[in-house]
């Protein structure tokens, strides 16, 4: 990563997929994020299986990753969307099933509100599939009350897939 005076931001990314080979798609996505200029994956959560929220289709596999990047928020968003597109992501309608979904959850301590990017992600605290893996990596970012508010949503850690994301961290 460059050390030319540009400080790297700590960014939390949500990953999800429910079409195709989901676990390998999430692994390839993390590899692609790690390969972005001035970016490295620091940690990744376990994988979690969850029912679709506000949608239909097969169950999702989800994870959260902590990265360090010198990319600006909009540049990172564009890079993540390029990774999604390369994985076959289509956007026929809101919350459609997908081969890959990459969301910026937090970008350092920044508050961002543009037409294309909202940070913190506006639905973090409504989604067990984000809160559970986030709590695994950064329990200080999730309160017991937030977890309790989404306890009715089906989400389970997939221990049979533990280790799938190993080897991707710096």
N, C-alpha and C positions, 0 to 999 in steps of 0.2 A: 504494500500500500504506500502511496506517496507520503513523504514526510516534509513536503515543501512549505510547511506553515499552515496548510489547510487542516483544521482540526476535524477529525472524523466524528460524526454524530453516531450515537447509539440508536438504532432503529429496531423496532419490533415488527415482524411481518407475520401475518396469518396465511397459512397455506391450506388449500383444500382441493379435493377432486372427488367426483362420483361417477365418472364415465371412463371406460377403458381400464387400463392397468394402473390403478390409482397410486399404489405404493411406489412403484418405479417412477411414475410421473413426478411425485413429490421429491424423490431423491434427485432426479435429473434437474428439477427446478432449483433445488438448493445448490447443486453444482453450478448451474448457470448464474445464480445470484453471486456465488463465491467468485466466479470468473469476471464479474463486472469490474470496470476500472475503479480502482481506489476502494474496493469493497471486499470484505471477508465475512464469512459466517462464523460467529463466535460460539453459538450454542443452538441446539435444536431440541425441542421437546420430544417426548414419546409421540407415537401416532395414536389418534383417537378416532373411533368410529361413532358417527352420529346420524340421526335421522335428518332429512332435509327440514329446514325451517322456512316457513312461508313459501313452500314449493312442494314438488313431488319428485319421484324418481328414486333411484337406488340410494342406499346409505352413502355418506361421505366418509372419506378419511381426511383428518385434519391434523395440523401441527402448528406450532409457533416457533419462529426462529428469531434469535437476537443477532443482529449484524452490526458491523461498523462500516460506515461509508463516508466518503468525502463528496459524494454526489449531492446535488441540491435536491430538495423534495420532489419537484416537478420532473427532474431528470431521472430520479429513481423510479417514480411512477411510470414514466414512459418506458424505461428499461424493463420493469416488471410486466407491463402490458405486452411488450415485445416477446418476453419469455412465454407468457400465456398464449399469444398468437402462434408461436413456434410449436407449442404443444397441442395445437388444434382447437384452441378456445374459440367459441362462437358466442355471440350475444343476441340470440333471436328475441329474447324478452327478459324482463327483470327476473332474477333468481332462477334462470333456466339451469338445468343440469349442465355440468361442465367437466372438461378434461383437466382443467387447472384453474385455480383462482388464487391470486396473490394480492393481499391487501396490506397496505401500510397501516399498522395499528397505532404506533407512536413513532414520532421522529424527534428524538431527544425530548426536550420539554416544550417544543414548539406547539403553538396553536395555529392551525392553518385552515382557512376557509376560502376556497376558490370554487369556481364552477366545476372543476374536475377532481379536486382533492380536499377531503375533510380529515383533519388530524387534531386530536385523537379520532380514530374511526368512530362514527356516530352510533354504531350498533354493538360495540364491544360488550357492553354490560347487559345486553339482551340475549347473548348467545353463549350457551354452555360450551359449545365446540370451540370457542375462543378462550373463554375464561379458564376452563380446566387446564389446557396446555400452558396458558400464560401463567397460571398459579403454580404450575410445576417448575417453571423457570424463574419466575419473579413473583414470589408470594406477596411481596410488599405492594404490588400493583393491583391486587385483588383482595377485597374484603370478604369476610364470611357472609355478610349480608348480601353482597353481590352474587356469590355462589348460591346462596339460599334462594334468591329470586329466580334463578333459572333451573332449580333442581327438578322441575317437572319435565325438562327436556332430556331425551335419551341421549347419553353420551357415555362411552366406555373406552378406557385405555385398552390398547390392543397389545398385550404383552408378547403375543406370538410374532409381532413385527418389531419388537425392541431390537435395537442395533441396526435397523435398516438405514438410519440416518447417520450412523457412526462413520468416522473417518472424513467428515466434511468440515470439521471445525479446524481453526488455525492451530 
